[in-house]
Amino acid sequence: MEIDRADGRQPNQLRPLSCSHNFLNRAHGSARWSHGDTTVIAAVYGPKSGKKTNENPKKASVEVVWKPNTGHIGRDEKEYEIVVKRTLESICLLTVNPSTTVSVILQVVDDDGGLLPCAINAACAALVDAGIPLKHLAVSICCGLTESGFVVLDPTKSEEQSLQAFTYLVFPNSFRSVLPGSPLSVEIGPFENGIITSTTHGVMSVENYLFCIERGRSASAALSEFLRKSLTKWNESNS
């Protein structure tokens, strides 16, 4: 039995992806990332001298500021800031520029579901544009569980609202496989089968959660390929 999705996609099918780089003149790096009609702009400033109190002086720190498309920042947005900050800290080489701060500003343009993964993908692309030293890249996706027990990939806003549960997943991706010959500092490690971040909303069984991870990991290959082509094109245009 197949599930019917309003936009006609298969359960494991991503929405169309788009990404553009280096279009904000005052930022050190920037990217605009879209999953279908969900779009986030990421701007990176730094590394800048100085750190917040109680930060490790031997490492750089990452600051994330979330800007909703309308209204003021609320509890969900504060949670998004924390998740993005921890995710970016895990992929950045924080020992390269100690006692500095990298600021990442995330501006929501449109939200049609999968907002947090879209923001993480935008932030990663902007870090590359800014030349921030990275251990590796990351790609993010949302997997959802319908009331009838189907697992669907990359749900829209209307789909998210009717799901029993959904999880945001972030998978590591070798920088060398994305952008060969990059001048950035890169540290390659045995992370191919790992998960950087997992945030779940609602209740699902362990079996369904593992199935979501399986679906998400398969989708991360397509996301990584898209990111590789996008960054390669950007690198060639700046060489």
C-alpha positions as CSV (number, residue, x, y, z in Angstrom):
1,M,0.0,0.0,0.0
2,E,1.4,3.4,-1.0
3,I,0.6,6.7,0.7
4,D,-0.7,9.6,-1.3
5,R,1.1,12.9,-0.8
6,A,-0.6,16.2,-1.7
7,D,2.3,17.2,-4.0
8,G,2.5,13.8,-5.7
9,R,5.9,12.8,-4.3
10,Q,6.8,9.3,-3.3
11,P,7.4,8.7,0.4
12,N,11.2,8.8,0.0
13,Q,11.3,11.7,-2.5
14,L,12.9,15.0,-1.6
15,R,11.5,18.4,-2.7
16,P,13.4,20.4,-5.3
17,L,16.7,21.8,-3.9
18,S,18.4,25.1,-4.7
19,C,21.4,26.9,-3.3
20,S,23.2,30.2,-4.1
21,H,26.4,31.6,-2.5
22,N,28.2,34.8,-1.7
23,F,25.4,37.3,-2.4
24,L,25.5,39.4,0.7
25,N,28.3,42.0,0.3
26,R,28.8,42.8,4.0
27,A,29.0,39.2,5.3
28,H,32.2,37.2,5.2
29,G,30.1,34.3,3.8
30,S,26.5,33.8,2.8
31,A,24.2,31.2,1.3
32,R,20.5,30.9,0.4
33,W,19.2,27.4,0.7
34,S,15.7,26.1,-0.3
35,H,13.9,22.8,0.2
36,G,10.8,23.3,-2.1
37,D,9.1,26.4,-0.7
38,T,11.1,26.5,2.5
39,T,14.0,29.1,2.2
40,V,16.6,30.3,4.7
41,I,19.4,32.8,4.2
42,A,22.6,32.3,6.3
43,A,25.2,35.0,6.8
44,V,28.5,34.3,8.5
45,Y,30.6,37.0,10.2
46,G,34.1,36.3,11.5
47,P,36.2,34.9,13.0
48,K,36.1,38.1,15.1
49,S,38.4,38.7,18.1
50,G,36.9,38.2,21.5
51,K,34.8,35.6,23.2
52,K,31.9,35.5,25.6
53,T,32.4,35.0,29.3
54,N,33.0,31.3,30.4
55,E,34.0,30.3,26.8
56,N,37.2,28.2,26.3
57,P,40.0,30.7,25.4
58,K,41.8,27.9,23.5
59,K,39.0,27.5,21.0
60,A,36.8,29.6,18.8
61,S,33.2,29.9,19.7
62,V,30.1,29.8,17.5
63,E,27.2,32.2,17.9
64,V,23.9,31.6,16.2
65,V,21.1,34.2,15.8
66,W,17.7,33.0,14.4
67,K,15.5,35.6,12.7
68,P,11.9,34.5,12.0
69,N,10.2,35.9,8.8
70,T,7.5,37.5,11.0
71,G,7.1,38.3,14.6
72,H,9.5,37.9,17.5
73,I,11.7,34.9,18.4
74,G,9.9,32.4,20.6
75,R,10.7,29.1,22.4
76,D,10.9,27.1,19.2
77,E,13.3,29.5,17.6
78,K,15.5,29.5,20.8
79,E,15.6,25.7,20.6
80,Y,16.6,26.0,16.9
81,E,19.5,28.3,17.8
82,I,20.8,25.8,20.3
83,V,20.5,22.9,17.9
84,V,22.2,24.8,15.1
85,K,25.0,26.0,17.4
86,R,25.8,22.5,18.7
87,T,25.7,21.1,15.2
88,L,28.1,23.8,13.8
89,E,30.4,23.5,16.8
90,S,30.8,19.8,16.0
91,I,31.9,20.4,12.4
92,C,34.1,23.4,12.8
93,L,37.8,23.2,13.6
94,L,37.5,25.4,16.7
95,T,41.3,25.2,17.6
96,V,42.4,27.0,14.4
97,N,41.3,30.5,15.5
98,P,41.3,30.4,19.4
99,S,39.7,33.3,21.3
100,T,37.5,34.3,18.4
101,T,33.8,34.2,17.6
102,V,32.1,33.1,14.4
103,S,28.6,34.6,14.2
104,V,25.9,32.9,12.0
105,I,22.7,34.8,11.3
106,L,19.8,32.7,10.0
107,Q,17.0,34.6,8.3
108,V,13.8,32.7,7.6
109,V,12.4,33.7,4.2
110,D,9.6,31.1,3.8
111,D,8.6,28.1,6.0
112,D,6.8,25.3,4.3
113,G,8.1,22.5,6.5
114,G,11.6,21.1,7.3
115,L,12.7,24.6,8.5
116,L,15.5,23.5,10.8
117,P,17.2,21.1,8.3
118,C,17.0,23.9,5.7
119,A,18.7,26.3,8.1
120,I,21.4,23.9,9.0
121,N,22.1,23.3,5.3
122,A,22.2,27.0,4.6
123,A,24.6,27.6,7.5
124,C,27.0,24.9,6.3
125,A,27.1,26.3,2.8
126,A,27.7,29.8,4.3
127,L,30.6,28.6,6.5
128,V,32.3,27.2,3.3
129,D,31.7,30.6,1.6
130,A,33.3,32.4,4.5
131,G,36.4,30.1,4.5
132,I,35.8,28.8,8.1
133,P,38.0,25.8,8.7
134,L,35.9,22.6,9.0
135,K,36.4,19.0,10.0
136,H,33.8,18.0,7.5
137,L,30.4,19.1,6.1
138,A,27.0,18.1,7.2
139,V,23.6,17.7,5.5
140,S,20.3,17.7,7.2
141,I,16.8,16.2,6.5
142,C,13.4,15.7,8.1
143,C,11.8,12.3,8.3
144,G,8.2,11.9,9.5
145,L,5.9,9.1,10.7
146,T,2.2,9.3,9.6
147,E,-0.7,8.2,11.7
148,S,-1.0,5.2,9.5
149,G,2.6,4.2,10.1
150,F,4.3,5.3,6.9
151,V,7.6,7.0,7.0
152,V,7.8,10.0,4.7
153,L,10.9,12.1,3.8
154,D,11.1,15.9,3.7
155,P,7.5,16.7,4.7
156,T,5.8,20.0,3.9
157,K,4.3,22.2,6.6
158,S,0.8,20.7,6.1
159,E,2.3,17.2,6.2
160,E,4.2,18.0,9.4
161,Q,1.0,19.2,11.1
162,S,-0.7,15.9,10.5
163,L,2.3,13.6,11.4
164,Q,2.3,11.4,14.5
165,A,6.0,12.3,14.9
166,F,9.0,13.6,13.0
167,T,12.7,13.8,13.5
168,Y,15.3,16.2,12.2
169,L,18.5,14.4,11.3
170,V,22.0,15.7,10.5
171,F,24.6,13.4,8.9
172,P,28.3,14.1,8.4
173,N,29.8,14.3,5.0
174,S,33.4,14.2,4.0
175,F,34.5,17.7,2.9
176,R,37.0,16.1,0.5
177,S,34.2,14.2,-1.3
178,V,32.2,17.5,-1.6
179,L,34.9,19.9,-2.8
180,P,38.2,18.2,-3.9
181,G,41.2,20.4,-3.7
182,S,39.7,23.0,-1.4
183,P,42.2,25.3,0.3
184,L,40.3,25.1,3.6
185,S,41.7,23.3,6.6
186,V,40.0,19.9,6.7
187,E,40.3,17.0,9.1
188,I,39.0,13.7,7.8
189,G,37.8,11.1,10.4
190,P,35.9,7.8,10.5
191,F,32.4,9.3,10.7
192,E,30.7,7.9,7.6
193,N,28.0,6.0,9.5
194,G,27.5,8.5,12.3
195,I,24.8,11.0,13.1
196,I,25.7,14.5,14.2
197,T,22.3,15.6,15.4
198,S,18.9,14.0,16.0
199,T,15.9,16.0,17.3
200,T,12.5,14.2,17.6
201,H,9.1,15.7,18.0
202,G,6.2,13.4,19.0
203,V,6.4,9.7,19.9
204,M,7.6,6.9,17.6
205,S,8.8,3.4,18.3
206,V,12.5,2.5,18.2
207,E,11.8,0.5,15.0
208,N,10.3,3.5,13.3
209,Y,13.0,5.8,14.5
210,L,15.7,3.4,13.0
211,F,13.7,3.3,9.8
212,C,13.7,7.1,9.7
213,I,17.5,7.0,10.2
214,E,17.8,4.6,7.3
215,R,15.6,6.7,5.0
216,G,17.4,9.9,6.1
217,R,20.9,8.4,5.5
218,S,19.8,7.3,2.0
219,A,18.5,10.9,1.3
220,S,21.8,12.4,2.7
221,A,23.6,10.9,-0.3
222,A,21.4,12.9,-2.7
223,L,21.8,16.0,-0.5
224,S,25.6,15.5,-0.5
225,E,25.7,15.2,-4.2
226,F,23.7,18.3,-4.6
227,L,25.9,20.2,-2.2
228,R,29.0,18.8,-4.0
229,K,27.8,20.2,-7.3
230,S,26.8,23.5,-5.8
231,L,30.1,24.1,-4.1
232,T,32.1,22.9,-7.1
233,K,30.3,25.3,-9.3
234,W,30.9,28.1,-6.8
235,N,34.5,27.2,-6.4
236,E,35.1,27.2,-10.2
237,S,33.4,30.6,-10.5
238,N,35.8,32.0,-7.9
239,S,39.0,30.4,-9.2
